[in-house]
Amino acid sequence: MKTLVIYLMAGKATPELAAAAAEGGADVVELGFPFSDPLADGPVIRRAGEQALAEGMRTEACLECLARARELIPRTPLVPMTYAALLEAYGWERFVEDARGAGATSLIVADLPAGERPEVRRVQLVAPTSTDERLRVAAQQTDGWLYLVTLTGTTGARKEVSPALAGLVERARAVADVPLYAGFGISTPEHARATARLCDGVVVGSRAVEVAQEGPQALRAYVRSLREALDSL
């Protein structure tokens, strides 16, 4: 069975949205902690982050959002996705401890390269531009699964799955003994199915954030369409 990871931006309505995603078939929910300079994020997630900041979603509020989501979906893995500057300001050890206490099962720090701060156990990201040595280090240090960024650039929906993914999967398989989940540019059931043919799971972000603006019912239906596409393989 292929794994489906859904990304949502932390906000006041997010716990209920996370529950809807889980009901629709998401195996893992990523919770974005908004940051003022999100280098990895495209326009959709960037706007969502700006809206979250405008409604007061600072780190402590995001941790409260995480804790509430954990209450609603006690068995679904929840993974905060954030940036190093936020952890630097909050305190690295304090953040890891508080996130775990709020129900996080892992952590993603989008701009923290593999090999830096190895004491912070987290899901590592690699991209088509990653060297074989970087892939090896990331595979050794990653927490549970390896996040394959399918393309060079920011998040956002694309017309088709990146042609660079197949080569990245092949290189990662050679050094990684963990599941490989691919994200960035995946927005439709067809994208999800094509991606999952190459790897162990898919991560859907920008399109999920867009649909989430229509409410839990719309998000549940969208996630279900992705789940059905993966289950058809």
Buried (B, 14 or more C-beta within 10 A) or exposed (E): EBBBBBBBBBBBBBBBBBBBBBBBBBBBBBBBBBBEEBEBBBEBBBBBBBBBBEEEBBBEBBBBBBBBBBEBBEEBBBBBBBBBEBBEEBEBEEBBEBBEEBBBBBBBBBBBBBEEBEEBBBBBBBBBEBEEEBBBBBBBBBBBBBBBBBBEBBBBBBEEBBEBBBEBBEBBBEBBEBBBBBBBBBBBBEBBBBBBEBBBBBBBBBBBBBBBBEEBEBBBEBBBBBBBBBEEE
